[in-house]
C-alpha cells in the first residue's frame, strides 16, 4: 500500500487489513458483511474503572473507526470483564476488609459486594464499568467471564486445551522458574469444598472423559487451602484457565482480530498468541501502548489506577481535551498530571482551528485528523468542530491572573475586545471559562505572590510603563520590542526584568509573551495595573 497516513489509528487499521489479506488491499478482505471484524478490550473487575480504562476503550474505538473508514467493513467491540479471576488482595478504599480477607482466592463473582448493592464484588465493578462506558457513548457488547464459562461458550476451547495439554504447557513452562515448572497447569479448578481458585493444584488430566484431578493444597500469600481432593469436568464453569491462557481462550473463542494492551503485557500477548496457534486459531493484530506516568514520573499501572481521575480532569478541562490528550502517540510515555491540562486544552483548540479550515476546503470532513476521532459524534452529525477565535485556555488563566477576578462579564469584555470572533465560539469558551477559573483557584492562586520590582528593575519598569502611557497603537510586536528595549536597559538583565514584570502583573515568575499579553489585556489597563501595584507598596 502506498497511502500515507498521519494518524496512528489508520496505521493500526492497515495492520488489521494486512492480517486479513495477503495483499494489504482492503478490497481483498474475504469476509461477509454479517461477519464483523472483532475488537476486544479487557477489564479486570478487581477495582473501579479509571482513566486507563477510558484510554484503552477510546483508543480501541478509534482504530475501529479508522478500519471502517478504510475498508467499509463492519466491526464489533467486545468489552470483556474477567470476573472469574480470583481476589488476590484486599483492595484499598473498599469497605469490609475482614469479609474480603476471608474471600481471598475466590473468584470475584463469588465474593460478596462490600458495598451491598449488587450480588457480588465483580457485579458491582461491572455495573460501574458499564455506567462509565455508557456515559461516554461507547458502542460495545459486554461479556463477562462467568457467563461465558457457565453458558458453555468456552467449552470447545477448554476441551482443546485439555487435548493439547502438553503443547500448551510447553509454551509457558520455559518462561517459569525451575521449581514451578512441574506443577504449572493452564487450568485452575474451583475447589468444590472451599470455593477458591488459587489454592488448587492439578494432579492429573483425563482427556478421555474431559476431566482433571486436583488437590486444594496451595497457599499463596494470605490464602488458606482446605486439602480437598476432587475430579471435575473442565467445561461448564467449575474450572477456569489461568493468566495468559485466558487471553488465548478468548481470542480463539471470539475470533478476536484486534486487541491492544499496555507495554508491560507484551510478553504475555506473545505467549497467548502462541497458545492460540496451538489451539488452531490465529492471534489478533496487536498493539501496545505506553503507561501514563504520575507526577514523579513513575508508571501508573492499569490495575492500580493512581494519578489523575477522569472527574478531576473534567473539573478543569472539557472531555474533548482529555480525548485529545489520550489520542496523542500512545507509544510515547506521557505524564498524566494536572499540569498537562492547560496545554492539552490549547492544543486541542489548535487542532480544532486546523480541522475547521481543512473541512471548509474539502467536500467531506477529512478523516485522517485527531478531531475526526476525538469529536466523532459532532463530525458524524455534520456539525464540524472548528474554532474561529484565538482565545485559548492559557490566555484566560493569564487574564484572570492579571485582573485578579472571576467576574465573568468582565472576562468576556476583555475576550471580545481582544478578538471579536470570541462570541461566535461561546459554546466552547463558556465551559472553558468555568474550567479555567477552577484551575486558577486550585493551582495558581495558592502560589501567587505579587511583588513590587526592586531598585535594579524598577527604572526599566517605569520606562516600559511610560512607553505604554504614550503609545496609541495596538501591535503586540511593537509592544514586545519596547519591552525588550526596557529590559535590556535594566541593571538586572533581561531575564530578571521580565520576571519582575510577571511578578508585578501576574504574581508569578513566568508568563506569556509580554507584547501579546498587553495587546490582549489592553494598553491603558496595563498602565493602570502597573500604577496601582506600584502605589500599593
Ligand atoms: Zn479447597
Boltz pocket constraint, residues with backbone or C-beta under 6 A from the ligand:
constraints:
  - pocket:
      binder: B
      contacts: [[A, 191], [A, 192], [A, 193], [A, 194], [A, 195], [A, 196], [A, 199], [A, 216], [A, 224], [A, 225], [A, 226], [A, 227], [A, 228]]
      max_distance: 6.0
